[in-house]
Amino acid sequence: MTQSFWLLGTRLTILADRTTTDGKYDLIEGYSPPGTQTPPHRHTRYSEQLYVLEGELTVWAGKNKVVLTPGESFLISPGTPHVVATLGDKPSRALVVASPSGFADLIEATGTLNENEEVDLELFMRVSSEIGDEVLGAPGDLP
């Protein structure tokens, strides 16, 4: 069963998680309105593969900056500081494969059902730490 949550301005739909993939990966569809940007962060326990379906994603990963358009993908290896943003005036839609599973747990535990509902940042930081994610700055900062 798919589930959708809002997290830091992005609607994330869990298409597959540890319960259906034997913990091997999470498959997430993300919809990001224009101007959405993650805080700088890194995953210590899983990789993140992005595949753009619509719009553009700008990714800063380590010292690299790439702009992804529909049909393009990018792999963020564990331990790589990164930011993902939807710049410009159009939304983006992308698939995220996190391997092994972990990211879906964060979405389900801290995401909200309402786009305008505030995320419990204390809970977000605690669950992030539990799954091995490290937040390295505030939204708007770059790695």
LUMDREN-390900 format. One record per atom (N, C-alpha, C): residue number from 1; x, y, z; residue in one letter; atom name. Coordinates in steps of 0.05 Angstrom, whole numbers, plus 32768, in hexadecimal, padded with zeros to 4 digits. Example, Ala and Ser with C-alpha at 12.3 -4.5 7.8 and 13.67 -1.06 7.14 Angstrom:
residues 2
num,east,north,up,residu,atome
1,8108,7F8E,809C,A,N;
1,80F6,7FA6,809C,A,CA;
1,8108,7FBE,809C,A,C;
2,8101,7FD3,808E,S,N;
2,8111,7FEB,808F,S,CA;
2,8102,8001,809D,S,C;
***
This chain:
residues 143
num,east,north,up,residu,atome
1,8011,7FE8,8000,M,N;
1,8000,8000,8000,M,CA;
1,8012,8019,8000,M,C;
2,800C,802B,7FEE,T,N;
2,801C,8044,7FED,T,CA;
2,8012,8058,8002,T,C;
3,8024,8067,800C,Q,N;
3,801D,807C,801F,Q,CA;
3,802B,8096,8017,Q,C;
4,801D,80AD,801A,S,N;
4,8029,80C7,8014,S,CA;
4,802B,80D8,802D,S,C;
5,8041,80E6,802F,F,N;
5,8046,80F8,8046,F,CA;
5,8053,8111,803B,F,C;
6,8050,8127,8049,W,N;
6,805F,8140,8044,W,CA;
6,8076,8141,8057,W,C;
7,808E,8147,804C,L,N;
7,80A6,814A,805D,L,CA;
7,80B7,8160,8052,L,C;
8,80BA,8175,8061,L,N;
8,80CB,818C,805A,L,CA;
8,80C4,8197,803F,L,C;
9,80AA,8199,803A,G,N;
9,80A0,81A6,8021,G,CA;
9,809C,8194,800A,G,C;
10,80A3,817A,800C,T,N;
10,80A1,8167,7FF6,T,CA;
10,808C,8151,7FFD,T,C;
11,807C,814A,7FE9,R,N;
11,806A,8133,7FED,R,CA;
11,8078,811A,7FE5,R,C;
12,807B,8108,7FF8,L,N;
12,8089,80EF,7FF3,L,CA;
12,8076,80D7,7FF5,L,C;
13,8075,80C7,7FE0,T,N;
13,8063,80B0,7FDF,T,CA;
13,8075,8097,7FE1,T,C;
14,8070,8087,7FF6,I,N;
14,807F,806F,7FF9,I,CA;
14,8073,8059,7FE8,I,C;
15,8081,8051,7FD3,L,N;
15,8077,803D,7FC0,L,CA;
15,8080,8020,7FC9,L,C;
16,8097,801E,7FD5,A,N;
16,80A2,8005,7FDF,A,CA;
16,80B4,800B,7FF7,A,C;
17,80B4,7FFA,800B,D,N;
17,80C6,7FFE,8022,D,CA;
17,80CF,7FE3,802C,D,C;
18,80DC,7FE3,8043,R,N;
18,80E8,7FCB,804E,R,CA;
18,80D5,7FB4,8050,R,C;
19,80BB,7FBA,8054,T,N;
19,80A7,7FA5,8057,T,CA;
19,80A1,7F96,803D,T,C;
20,80A6,7FA3,8026,T,N;
20,80A1,7F96,800D,T,CA;
20,80BA,7F90,7FFD,T,C;
21,80D2,7F99,8007,T,N;
21,80EB,7F95,7FF8,T,CA;
21,80FF,7F85,8009,T,C;
22,80F6,7F79,801F,D,N;
22,8107,7F6A,8031,D,CA;
22,811E,7F7C,803B,D,C;
23,8119,7F96,803E,G,N;
23,812C,7FA9,8048,G,CA;
23,8142,7FB1,8034,G,C;
24,813F,7FA8,801B,K,N;
24,8154,7FAE,8008,K,CA;
24,8154,7FCB,7FFE,K,C;
25,813C,7FD7,7FFB,Y,N;
25,813A,7FF2,7FF2,Y,CA;
25,811F,7FFE,7FF8,Y,C;
26,811D,8019,7FF6,D,N;
26,8104,8028,7FF7,D,CA;
26,8101,8035,7FDC,D,C;
27,80E9,8035,7FD2,L,N;
27,80E3,8044,7FB9,L,CA;
27,80CE,8059,7FC0,L,C;
28,80D6,8072,7FBB,I,N;
28,80C6,8089,7FC3,I,CA;
28,80C2,809B,7FAA,I,C;
29,80A9,80A5,7FA7,E,N;
29,80A4,80B9,7F93,E,CA;
29,80A2,80D4,7FA1,E,C;
30,80B2,80E7,7F97,G,N;
30,80B1,8102,7FA3,G,CA;
30,80A6,8117,7F91,G,C;
31,8095,8128,7F9B,Y,N;
31,808B,813F,7F8D,Y,CA;
31,8093,8158,7F9C,Y,C;
32,80A3,8169,7F8F,S,N;
32,80AD,8181,7F9D,S,CA;
32,80A4,819A,7F8E,S,C;
33,8095,81AC,7F9D,P,N;
33,808D,81C5,7F91,P,CA;
33,80A6,81D7,7F8B,P,C;
34,80A4,81EB,7F7B,P,N;
34,80BA,81FD,7F75,P,CA;
34,80C5,8209,7F8F,P,C;
35,80DF,820B,7F91,G,N;
35,80EC,8217,7FA8,G,CA;
35,80F2,8204,7FBF,G,C;
36,80EB,81EB,7FBC,T,N;
36,80F0,81D7,7FD1,T,CA;
36,810D,81CF,7FD1,T,C;
37,8119,81CE,7FE9,Q,N;
37,8135,81C6,7FEC,Q,CA;
37,8139,81B8,8006,Q,C;
38,8147,81A1,8005,T,N;
38,814E,8193,801E,T,CA;
38,8163,81A2,802D,T,C;
39,8165,819E,8047,P,N;
39,817D,81A8,8055,P,CA;
39,8195,8196,804D,P,C;
40,81AD,81A1,8050,P,N;
40,81C5,8190,804A,P,CA;
40,81C4,8178,805E,P,C;
41,81C9,8160,8053,H,N;
41,81C8,8148,8064,H,CA;
41,81D8,8132,8056,H,C;
42,81DC,811C,8065,R,N;
42,81E9,8105,8059,R,CA;
42,81DC,80EC,8066,R,C;
43,81DC,80D7,8056,H,N;
43,81D2,80BD,8060,H,CA;
43,81EB,80AB,8064,H,C;
44,81ED,80A0,807C,T,N;
44,8205,808F,8082,T,CA;
44,8200,8072,807D,T,C;
45,81E6,806A,807A,R,N;
45,81E0,804D,8078,R,CA;
45,81D4,8045,805D,R,C;
46,81CD,8058,804C,Y,N;
46,81C1,8050,8033,Y,CA;
46,81C8,8064,801D,Y,C;
47,81C6,805A,8004,S,N;
47,81CA,806B,7FED,S,CA;
47,81AF,8076,7FE4,S,C;
48,81B0,808C,7FD4,E,N;
48,8197,8098,7FCA,E,CA;
48,819A,809C,7FAC,E,C;
49,818A,808E,7F9D,Q,N;
49,818A,8091,7F80,Q,CA;
49,8171,80A2,7F78,Q,C;
50,8176,80B8,7F6A,L,N;
50,8160,80CA,7F61,L,CA;
50,815B,80C5,7F44,L,C;
51,8142,80C4,7F3C,Y,N;
51,813B,80C2,7F1F,Y,CA;
51,8124,80D6,7F1A,Y,C;
52,8129,80EA,7F09,V,N;
52,8116,80FF,7F04,V,CA;
52,8101,80F7,7EF0,V,C;
53,80E8,80FB,7EF8,L,N;
53,80D1,80F5,7EE6,L,CA;
53,80C7,810E,7ED9,L,C;
54,80C6,8124,7EE7,E,N;
54,80BC,813E,7EDD,E,CA;
54,80CB,8155,7EEA,E,C;
55,80CE,816B,7EDB,G,N;
55,80DB,8182,7EE6,G,CA;
55,80F9,817F,7EE7,G,C;
56,8106,818E,7EF9,E,N;
56,8123,818D,7EFD,E,CA;
56,8129,818B,7F1A,E,C;
57,813E,817B,7F20,L,N;
57,8149,817A,7F3B,L,CA;
57,8166,8184,7F3A,L,C;
58,816E,8196,7F4C,T,N;
58,818A,819E,7F4E,T,CA;
58,8194,818F,7F67,T,C;
59,81AB,8182,7F63,V,N;
59,81B7,8172,7F79,V,CA;
59,81D3,817C,7F7D,V,C;
60,81D9,8183,7F96,W,N;
60,81F5,8188,7F9E,W,CA;
60,81FD,8170,7FAF,W,C;
61,8211,8162,7FA5,A,N;
61,821B,814A,7FB3,A,CA;
61,8239,814C,7FB6,A,C;
62,8242,8150,7FCF,G,N;
62,825E,8155,7FD3,G,CA;
62,8265,816F,7FC5,G,C;
63,8279,816E,7FB3,K,N;
63,8281,8186,7FA4,K,CA;
63,8274,8188,7F89,K,C;
64,8262,8175,7F82,N,N;
64,8255,8174,7F68,N,CA;
64,823A,8181,7F69,N,C;
65,8233,818E,7F53,K,N;
65,8218,8199,7F50,K,CA;
65,820E,818F,7F35,K,C;
66,81F6,8182,7F35,V,N;
66,81EA,8178,7F1C,V,CA;
66,81CD,8181,7F1B,V,C;
67,81C4,8187,7F02,V,N;
67,81A8,818D,7EFD,V,CA;
67,819D,8175,7EEE,V,C;
68,8189,8168,7EF9,L,N;
68,817D,8150,7EED,L,CA;
68,8163,8157,7EE0,L,C;
69,815E,814D,7EC8,T,N;
69,8145,8151,7EBA,T,CA;
69,8138,8136,7EB6,T,C;
70,811F,8135,7EAC,P,N;
70,8111,811C,7EAA,P,CA;
70,8121,8106,7E9B,P,C;
71,8122,80EF,7EA7,G,N;
71,8131,80D8,7E9C,G,CA;
71,814D,80D6,7EA6,G,C;
72,8156,80EA,7EB5,E,N;
72,8172,80E9,7EC0,E,CA;
72,8171,80E0,7EDD,E,C;
73,8187,80D3,7EE5,S,N;
73,818A,80CA,7F01,S,CA;
73,81A5,80D1,7F0C,S,C;
74,81A6,80CF,7F27,F,N;
74,81BF,80D5,7F35,F,CA;
74,81C0,80C5,7F4E,F,C;
75,81D8,80B9,7F53,L,N;
75,81DC,80A9,7F6C,L,CA;
75,81EB,80B9,7F80,L,C;
76,81E0,80BA,7F98,I,N;
76,81ED,80C6,7FAF,I,CA;
76,81F6,80B0,7FC2,I,C;
77,8210,80AC,7FC4,S,N;
77,821B,8096,7FD4,S,CA;
77,8219,809D,7FF2,S,C;
78,8219,8088,8002,P,N;
78,8218,808D,801F,P,CA;
78,822F,809F,8028,P,C;
79,822A,80B0,803A,G,N;
79,823F,80C2,8045,G,CA;
79,8243,80DC,8036,G,C;
80,8235,80DF,801F,T,N;
80,8239,80F7,800E,T,CA;
80,8226,810D,8017,T,C;
81,8231,8124,8020,P,N;
81,8220,813B,8027,P,CA;
81,8211,8144,800E,P,C;
82,81F7,814A,8010,H,N;
82,81E9,8152,7FF8,H,CA;
82,81D0,8162,7FFF,H,C;
83,81C7,8170,7FEA,V,N;
83,81AE,8180,7FEA,V,CA;
83,81A0,817A,7FD0,V,C;
84,8185,8178,7FD2,V,N;
84,8175,8174,7FBA,V,CA;
84,8161,818B,7FB9,V,C;
85,815E,8198,7FA2,A,N;
85,814D,81AF,7FA0,A,CA;
85,813D,81B0,7F86,A,C;
86,8125,81BB,7F88,T,N;
86,8115,81C1,7F70,T,CA;
86,8116,81DF,7F6D,T,C;
87,8126,81E8,7F5A,L,N;
87,8129,8205,7F55,L,CA;
87,8117,820D,7F3E,L,C;
88,8114,8226,7F3A,G,N;
88,8104,8230,7F24,G,CA;
88,80E7,8231,7F2B,G,C;
89,80D6,8232,7F17,D,N;
89,80B9,8237,7F1C,D,CA;
89,80A7,821F,7F17,D,C;
90,80B3,8207,7F12,K,N;
90,80A3,81EF,7F0D,K,CA;
90,80AA,81DA,7F22,K,C;
91,8096,81CA,7F2A,P,N;
91,809B,81B4,7F3D,P,CA;
91,80AC,819E,7F30,P,C;
92,80B5,818C,7F41,S,N;
92,80C4,8174,7F37,S,CA;
92,80B6,815B,7F43,S,C;
93,80BA,8146,7F34,R,N;
93,80B1,812C,7F3E,R,CA;
93,80C7,8118,7F38,R,C;
94,80CE,8107,7F4B,A,N;
94,80E5,80F5,7F48,A,CA;
94,80E0,80DC,7F58,A,C;
95,80EE,80C7,7F50,L,N;
95,80EF,80AF,7F60,L,CA;
95,8109,80AF,7F70,L,C;
96,8107,80A4,7F88,V,N;
96,811F,80A1,7F9A,V,CA;
96,8120,8084,7FA2,V,C;
97,8138,8078,7F9D,V,N;
97,813D,805D,7FA7,V,CA;
97,8152,805F,7FBD,V,C;
98,814A,8059,7FD5,A,N;
98,815D,8058,7FEC,A,CA;
98,8164,803B,7FF1,A,C;
99,817E,8035,7FF1,S,N;
99,8186,8019,7FF4,S,CA;
99,819E,8017,8007,S,C;
100,819B,8006,801C,P,N;
100,8184,7FF7,8025,P,CA;
100,816E,8009,8030,P,C;
101,8158,7FFD,8038,S,N;
101,8141,800D,8043,S,CA;
101,8149,801D,805B,S,C;
102,813B,8033,805F,G,N;
102,8140,8045,8075,G,CA;
102,8131,805F,8072,G,C;
103,8132,806B,805A,F,N;
103,8126,8085,8055,F,CA;
103,8108,8084,8059,F,C;
104,80FA,806F,8051,A,N;
104,80DD,806D,8054,A,CA;
104,80D5,806E,8072,A,C;
105,80E6,8063,8083,D,N;
105,80E1,8064,80A0,D,CA;
105,80E0,8081,80AA,D,C;
106,80F2,8092,80A0,L,N;
106,80F3,80AE,80A8,L,CA;
106,80DA,80BC,809E,L,C;
107,80D2,80B7,8085,I,N;
107,80BB,80C4,8079,I,CA;
107,80A2,80BD,8089,I,C;
108,809F,80A3,808F,E,N;
108,8087,809A,809C,E,CA;
108,8085,80A4,80B9,E,C;
109,809C,80A5,80C7,A,N;
109,809D,80AE,80E3,A,CA;
109,809A,80CC,80E6,A,C;
110,80A3,80DC,80D3,T,N;
110,80A4,80F9,80D7,T,CA;
110,8094,8109,80C3,T,C;
111,808B,80FD,80AD,G,N;
111,807C,810B,8099,G,CA;
111,8060,8112,80A4,G,C;
112,8053,8125,8097,T,N;
112,8038,812D,809F,T,CA;
112,8024,8126,8088,T,C;
113,800B,8124,808F,L,N;
113,7FF7,811E,807A,L,CA;
113,7FED,8138,806D,L,C;
114,7FF2,814F,807A,N,N;
114,7FE9,8168,8070,N,CA;
114,8001,8179,8067,N,C;
115,8000,8183,804F,E,N;
115,8016,8193,8044,E,CA;
115,801E,81AB,8056,E,C;
116,800B,81B7,8064,N,N;
116,8010,81CE,8074,N,CA;
116,8017,81C9,8091,N,C;
117,8016,81AF,8099,E,N;
117,801D,81A8,80B4,E,CA;
117,803B,81A9,80B9,E,C;
118,8043,81B4,80CF,E,N;
118,805F,81B6,80D6,E,CA;
118,806B,819B,80DE,E,C;
119,8083,8195,80D5,V,N;
119,8091,817D,80DC,V,CA;
119,809C,8181,80F9,V,C;
120,809A,816C,8109,D,N;
120,80A5,816C,8124,D,CA;
120,80C4,8169,8120,D,C;
121,80D2,817F,8121,L,N;
121,80EF,817F,811C,L,CA;
121,80FF,816E,8130,L,C;
122,80F6,816E,8149,E,N;
122,8104,815D,815D,E,CA;
122,8101,8140,8156,E,C;
123,80E9,8137,814E,L,N;
123,80E5,811C,8145,L,CA;
123,80F5,8116,812C,L,C;
124,80F4,8129,8119,F,N;
124,8103,8125,8100,F,CA;
124,8121,8121,8105,F,C;
125,812C,8131,8117,M,N;
125,8149,812E,811D,M,CA;
125,814F,8114,812B,M,C;
126,813D,810B,813D,R,N;
126,8141,80F2,814B,R,CA;
126,8140,80DA,8139,R,C;
127,812B,80D9,8128,V,N;
127,8128,80C3,8115,V,CA;
127,813E,80C3,8100,V,C;
128,8146,80DB,80F7,S,N;
128,815C,80DD,80E4,S,CA;
128,8175,80D0,80F0,S,C;
129,817B,80D6,8108,S,N;
129,8192,80CB,8116,S,CA;
129,8190,80AD,8118,S,C;
130,8178,80A3,811F,E,N;
130,8174,8086,8122,E,CA;
130,8179,8077,8108,E,C;
131,8173,8083,80F1,I,N;
131,8177,8075,80D8,I,CA;
131,8192,807B,80CC,I,C;
132,81A3,808B,80DA,G,N;
132,81BE,8091,80D0,G,CA;
132,81C0,80A9,80BE,G,C;
133,81AB,80BA,80BE,D,N;
133,81AD,80D3,80AE,D,CA;
133,81B8,80E9,80C0,D,C;
134,81C7,80FB,80B3,E,N;
134,81D2,8112,80C2,E,CA;
134,81CA,812C,80B3,E,C;
135,81BC,813E,80C1,V,N;
135,81B5,8158,80B7,V,CA;
135,81CD,816A,80BB,V,C;
136,81D6,8177,80A6,L,N;
136,81EF,8187,80A7,L,CA;
136,81EA,81A5,80A6,L,C;
137,81D1,81AD,80A4,G,N;
137,81CC,81CA,80A3,G,CA;
137,81AE,81CF,80A0,G,C;
138,81A7,81E7,809A,A,N;
138,818B,81F0,8097,A,CA;
138,8184,81F0,807A,A,C;
139,8169,81EE,8074,P,N;
139,8161,81F1,8058,P,CA;
139,816B,820B,804D,P,C;
140,8176,820B,8035,G,N;
140,8182,8222,8029,G,CA;
140,81A0,8221,8029,G,C;
141,81AC,8212,803C,D,N;
141,81C9,820E,803D,D,CA;
141,81D0,81FA,8028,D,C;
142,81E9,81FB,801F,L,N;
142,81F4,81E7,800C,L,CA;
142,820A,81D8,8019,L,C;
143,820F,81BF,8010,P,N;
143,8225,81AF,801D,P,CA;
143,8240,81BB,8018,P,C;
***
